[in-house]
Amino acid sequence: MSGKRKRVVLTIKDKLDIIKKLEDGGSSKQLAVIYGIGETTVRDIRKNKEKIITYASSSDSTSLLAKRKSMKPSMYEELDKAMLEWFNQQRAKGNPVSGPICAKRAEFFFYALGMDGDFNPSAGWLTRFKQRHSIREINIRNERLSGDETAVEDFCSNFRDYIERENLQPEQIYNADETGLFWKCLPSRTSVIKGKCTVPGHKSMEERVTIMCCANATGLHKLKLCIVGKAKKPRSFKSTDTSNLPVSYFSQKGAWMDLSIFRQWFDKIFVPQVREHLRSKGLQEKAVLLLDNSPTHPNENVLRSDDGQIFAKYLPPNVASLIQPLNQGVIATMKRNYRARLLQNNLEEGNDLRSFWKKLTLLDALYEIAMAWNLVKPVTISRAWKKILPTIEEKEGLDFDEEDISVAAIATILQHTKGLENVPAENIEKWLEVDSTEPGYEVLTDSEIIKRAQGHTDESSENEEEEIELIPEKHINHAAALQWTENLLDYLEQQGDMILPDRLVIRKLRATIRNKQKMANSSQ
């Protein structure tokens, strides 16, 4: 007769490891044996997966999660939720968060939430709040945490020592950062309105997505852009398979990055692509991803590959705005490329502004955004790391200044764009910078924080765009595609001004379709 199994109490980190193993196909029975627990416990962990991940994502300390064995709730759960949301936003902005400031804000939320009883935001309450969420430190001094050059030097020095100890090359060091993009915003002779068309007589409409760029310190590995839109399947996608898009597309009802999307991106996109790149370079499959303290970036415990060799590290909140590489002109260059290409395409197609606005779809925009990111040169990215890694060698023969899209260049294009002939230089600059301060995460007001803490969420559909005149999906068979290709080739042959490469591309496409048709016929 077997003895009674010894009771095992798992840490939060153990539970996170089990969740990852389950997601990778591990069985409850095997994991129960490995961790010395019952299968029921494993199933409970699976059931509470999101709750565990959310708790771990909001924590600051890896060591504390390795010790903590329970997600002990606060006596005032709504207050705790509101305070954590507020704290994360303040930290992301680099604002000072002292003990007295926390106490005052907690008292405000207590009464704003309409909670009963007396509440004393004492030092003991603050300590317990920090412990619940594994917050390492709340500054005791009420000081502004921006522009701290000493902190910059300290971080850079410590980071360089760290990558030397870890034996990491610039090829293995990455940065990712989000931004909002008003993809349908156009310049105006009078003003620039975020995300709105300013053409007289045209209906105004908000059009915004979140973009996340990611690249390594050499600039030689730029991952596909991660785009977060509102609809799961925007109507412009029609029958397009999102896996075939030139970007990694996710959806969220406000088009914001969130903890769940970021974690999916890290596990399913970042880690595999980084491993593939490092293998191609003959380097050890080990890398670090440098991040700022956005509320949508999970804790370091969550952002770690199964083998622990690819992981995240965070910039201090008071230095992120000064040294985060992608924020040093890289994202701005990508946005300028995008807007300049939109105008150039409009000019080449001979459209007026009204027809251009009507025809531009999210699918069009995604292809243009991807091209704009491709046009960002490696030297632009590597130079952006200079403050952190001043020893990065620049490749000879690359002219950094050539890449900049100047206001004068835009003005030249606009002179030939119907409806935008006389846009002042000042307005062009405002248009190019219209979303330069747009975060990739949702910034909540106090009243919105209170509503969220109380469980009142926006019930609007996650697929708003889908509800508007959805176009039914249409299956196109090989024979139809082949016929259209034949017709297009006949057309090109009749055009005297069509150059040879155009016809060769279509002929190659025709051959591909023919092969697909043969394979389909042979399998029947």
N, C-alpha and C positions, 0 to 999 in steps of 0.2 A: 504494500500500500504506500503510495507516494505521500511525502510529507506536505504539510500546508505551505503554499507558496508565500514567501516573504513579501510583505506589502512594500511596493515601490512607489514613491511619489516623484513624478517627473517634473523637471524644471520647464519653464517656458521655452527655453532653447531646445530641450529634448522634444517637446511637442512640435516645434517648428521643423525639426529634422524628420520627424515621423510624417508630417504633412507633405514634405518634399518627396519622401520615399513613396508615399501613397500615390502622389501625382505622377511619379515615374513608373508606376505599375507594380509597386510592392504589394504583397498580400497582407491582410490583417493578421493571418495566422503566423506568418514568418516574423513580422514586426513584433508581435506579442512575445514570441520566444526570445528575440534579440534583446528586447528591453525588459524582459521579465515581468510583463504585465498581462492582464487578461485581454482577450479579443474584444470584449465589450468596451474596455477602455480605449482601444484603438478606434473602434467605431464611433465612440463619443468624441474623440479628437477630430475625426473626419467630419462629423456633424457640426462641430463648433469651429471649423476651419477659419471662416471669415472673421469670427470674433477674436480668435487667437492671433491671426495675422494683423488685424487692425490694432490690437493692443501692443503687439511687438513693434509695429511700424511707428507708433507714436512715442516709443521709448528712445532714450538717448544713449543708454549704456549697454554695451555688449556683456560686460562682466556681471552687471546686476541681473540681466535676463538669464544668465547662466546659473544664477543662484535662486532667483525667484521661482516659487513653486505654485503660486496661485495668482489669479487676477482679482484680487480683493477689491470689491466695489467701494465707492465712497458712500458715506452716510447720506450725502446730498448728491445723488447721481447726476441730476440735471445741471447743477452748479459745476460739477466736475467736468462735464462735457463742454459747457460753455467756456470754462477757464482754459481747458486744453486747446480748444479752437482758437481762442484769443491769443494764448501764449505762442502757439505755432505761427500765427500771422505776424506777431511782433518780432519773433526770432528771424523769420524770413526777410523782414524789412531791415533787420539790423538795429531795431529800436532798443533802447535800454530797458531792461526788465529787472528792477530791484525788488527786494522783499516788500518794502512799503508800497510800491506801485502795485504789486500782485495783491496785497491785502486790500487795498482800496478798490481795485477792480473786482475782486471776489465779493466784496460787500455790495457793490453796485449790482452785480448779476444776481446775488441772493434776493434782493428786494425786487429787481426787475422781473425775475421769474415768478414772483408772487409766492415765495416759500414761507412756510409757517415757522414760528419760534424765533429764538434769539440766535444770532450767528456771530461768533467771534473769530475773525481771521487771524488767529494767533501764530506764533512761530511754530507751534506744534502742528497746526493745520497745514502750514506751508511745507514743513518737513514731510508730512504724510502725502501731500499732493505730489511732491518731487519723487518720493519713493514709489508711489503707485504707477508713475509714468517713467520711471528710471531717468529722470532729468538730473544730469550731473551737477549743474550749477546754475544758480540764479544770482546775478551780480548784486552785490550789496551796496554798490555805489550808484547813485543816480547820475549817470554820465552818458553823453551821446556816443554811440558806438560806430560812427562813420568817419572815414578819413584817417584811420589810425595807422600811420605809417610804421610805427614801432611793431604793432601787431602783424603787419604785412611782412616785415623782415623776419620776425620770430617764426611765423608760419612757414615762409619760404625756406628758411634755414632748416627747420625741423623736417619739412617734407623732403628736402634734398637728402638729408641724413637717412630718412626712412626708405626712400627708393634705392639708396646705396646699400642699406642693410638687406633689402629685399632683392637686390640685384636686378632691378628693373631698368630696361632701356626705354628711351622716348617712344619707341614703337609700341610699347606695352602700357603706356600711360594715356588715359582717355579723359575727356570732359564731355558732359551733356548738359544742355540748358534749354528751357522752354521759353517761348514768347507767343504773344497773340499776333495774328495777322488779319487785317481787314482786306480780304482778297479781292473785293469788288469796289474798293475805294479809288476814285479818280480825282485828279487835280481840278481846280476851279479858278475862274478869273476873279472870284470874290473871296472864297474861303474854302477850307477843307473840312468836311464832316466825316468823322470816323465811321467807316463801314457803310457810308451812304452815297448814293449817286446824287450829284448836284446838278444834273441836267435839268433845265427848266421843263416843267410839264411831265417829268418822269416820277413814278412812284418811288419814294424812299424805302429802303429795306436794309436791315442789318445783315451783314455777311461776314462772319468771323470764324476762324479756326485757330486751334492751338498747334504750334509747330515745335517739335523738339529736334535740335541738331545734336549730332554726336560725332566726334572725330578724335583721332589720337594726336599726340604732340608733334609728330612729324608732318601731319596733314596728308599723309599718304593713304590713310584708311578713313574714309568718310562713310559712315553707315547710312543706309537709306533713311530719309527723314521720317520721323514718326509724326503723323497728323491725327489730331482728334477733332472730329466734326460732330454735329448734333445728331444726324440720322444714321442708323445702322446701314441702310441701303438708300442713299440719296437717289432721287429719280433720274439724275443725269447719268448714274452708273448703268442704268438699264440692265442688260444681262452680263455686265462686266463682273468677272470674278475678282473680289478685292485682293486675293493673293497675287494677282497678276499686275496690280498697280505699281507704279514706279516709286511708291512710298508705302510705309506700313500704316494702314488706316485703322483707327479705332473710333468708337462713338461714345458720347456721353451727353446727357440731355442739355447741358450748357456749353458743350464744346470745350470743356476744361480737362486738363490732365487731372487724374486722381490717383490715389494709392494703388488701387487694383490694376489700372491700366499700366502704371509705371512698373509694377512688379511683373506683369505679363510681358511687357517689353523687355525687361532685364533678363528674365528667364528664357523666353522663347526666341528673342531676336538678338539682343546684345551678346549674351554668352556664346551662342553658337557661331555668330559672325566673327567675333573676336578670336575664338579658337581656330576657325578656318583661316583667318588672316595670318595669325602667328605661325600656324603650320606651314603656310606658303612661304614664310620668311625664314623658316628653319629655327624659330625661337621657341623657348619653353612656353607652354600654354598657361601663362600666368599674367594677369593684368590688374590694374587698379583704375576705377572710375571715379573721378573727382567731381563732387556735386556741391551745390549750395544748399542752404537750409530751407528749401521750399516745403510748405506743408504737405505737398503731394509726393515727397520723396520718403520712402519707407526707411526704417532704421537699418543700420549696417548689418544687423543680424539677418534680416530678410534678404538683403541684396548681396548674396554670396552664392557662388556656384556650389554644386554638391561636393566637389573635392576641395572647396575652400581656396582655390587658386585664382579665381576671378572674383573681385570684391569691390565694394564701394568705400570711399573715404570722404569725409565732409570738410569743406572750407569753414573756418570760423565765421559766424554771421557778420562780424564787424569788418571783414576784409573781402567778402565775396564780390561786392560791387567794384572793388578796385583791381582785383587780379583774376577773376574768373575768365579763363582764356576766350571762350566763345563770345563773351560780352565785350571783348576788346576790339570791336569792329568787324568780327566775322559774321555774326548774324545780321548786322546792319548792311554788310556787303551783299549777302544773299538777298535781302529784301530789296535793295536797290536794283540788283540784277533782275529780279522778278518784275518790278514795276517798269523798268526800262524795256524789257522784252514785251510786256503787254502792249505798250504804246507802239513799239516797232512793228509788232504783228498787226495791230490795228491799221497802221499806216500802209503796210504791204498789201493788206487785203482791200484797201480803199474804202473802208467803212467810215461812216460818220459816227459820232459818239453815241448817238441813240441806238443804232443797230449793233454797235460793239457791245454796249451794255446788255442788250437783250439776248445776244447770242452766248455771252460768256457763262459757262457752267462751272460747277465745282470740279467736275472731272477735268475740264480744260485747265483750271487753275492748278490742280494737283500736278499735272504734267509740266506746267510752266514753273511751278515751285521746285520740282525735282531738277529741272534743267538749271534753274538759278543756283541751286546748291552745287550741282556738278561744275558750274563755272567758277566757283570759289577756288582759288589756286592754293596748293599745299603751302606755299610760302606765306600766304595771308594767315593761315592757321598756325604755322610754326612760329611766326613772329609774335602772335598773340600769347604765346607761352613764355616770352622772354623774361617777364618778371619772376616767374616761378622757376624756369629752367633756362638761365641765361647762356648755358653752354651749347644749346641746340645749334647745330651748324646749318646755315642756309645754303641752299643749292645755288650754284653760280648760274648766271644768265637769266634769272627770273627777276623781272622788274615789278616791284610791288605797286608802284604808282599807276601802272597801266590798267590795273583792275578797277580802280575807282570810277564809279559812274558820276560824272559831274553834273551840276545844275545846268551848266552851259550846254552839255550834250543833250540833256532832256529838253531844254528850251528849243534846241534845233529841231528835234522830232516834233514838238508841239506846234511849231510854226507851220507844219504840213498836216496837222490833225484838225479836221473840221470840228469847230466848236471849242477848241482850246488854243487858238492861234496867239492870243495875247495874255497868257497867264504870267503874272509877275514872278520874278525869280524867288521872291520871298515865299510865295505860295507853293512854288515847286519844292522848295526846301521843307516846308511844313508837310507837304504831301509825302515826301520821301521819309520823313520822320514821324508820320502820324501815329504809328503804333510802336514807337521805339521804347516806350515805358510800359507797354502792355504785358502783364505777367501771364504765365501759362496756367495759373491756378486762380480759382474763384476767391476774390477778396470780399469778405462778408462784413456788413455793418453790424453794430451792436444788436439791432433789432432782428437781423437775420440769424445771428449767432444764437439768440434767445429762442427763436422759432425752431431752429435745428435741434437745440438741446431738448426742447419739449417734444420733439418727434414730428413737428409739422414740416413736411417737405413739399416741394413743388410737384404737383401731380400731373404736370403737363407731359405730353407724350414724348418719349425718347426718339420717336420717329416722325417728328413734325413735318419734315420735308416729304416723307413718304405719303402723308395724307393728302398731299396736293397733287391731284391729277397723275397718279401713278401710271406709268406706261407698262403694259403687260410684257413679260419676258417672251422673247421670240427665239426659238431654236433655229439656227441656220445650219443646214446640212452641208456636207463636203461638195456635193454637186453644184449647189447654188453659189457657194463661195468661189468655186472654180470658174463658173460662168461669169461672175462679176469680174474676176481677175482677167479673164480673156477679153471681156469688153473694155476694161481699163487699158490693157496692152494695145488693143486696136486703136483706142483713142490717142494714146501716146505716139503710136507709129504715124498717125495722121498729122501730128503737130510738128512743124518744122523746127520750132525753137526748143524742143525738149531735148535735154542733154542725155548722153548714153547712160550715166549712172542711174538715172531715174528709171529707165527701162530695165536695167539689170536687177534692180531691187525688186521690181514687180515680177520679173521672170523667176527670181529665186523664191519668191513667195508662192508663185504658181507651182513650182516644183515641190515645195513643202506640202501644199494642199493635196497635190496628186499622190504623194507618198502616204499621207494620212488616209486618203480615200482607199488606196490599195490595201493598207493594213486593216481598215474597217471591213472591207469586202472579204478579205481572207479569213477574218475571225468569225464570219457569219456561218 
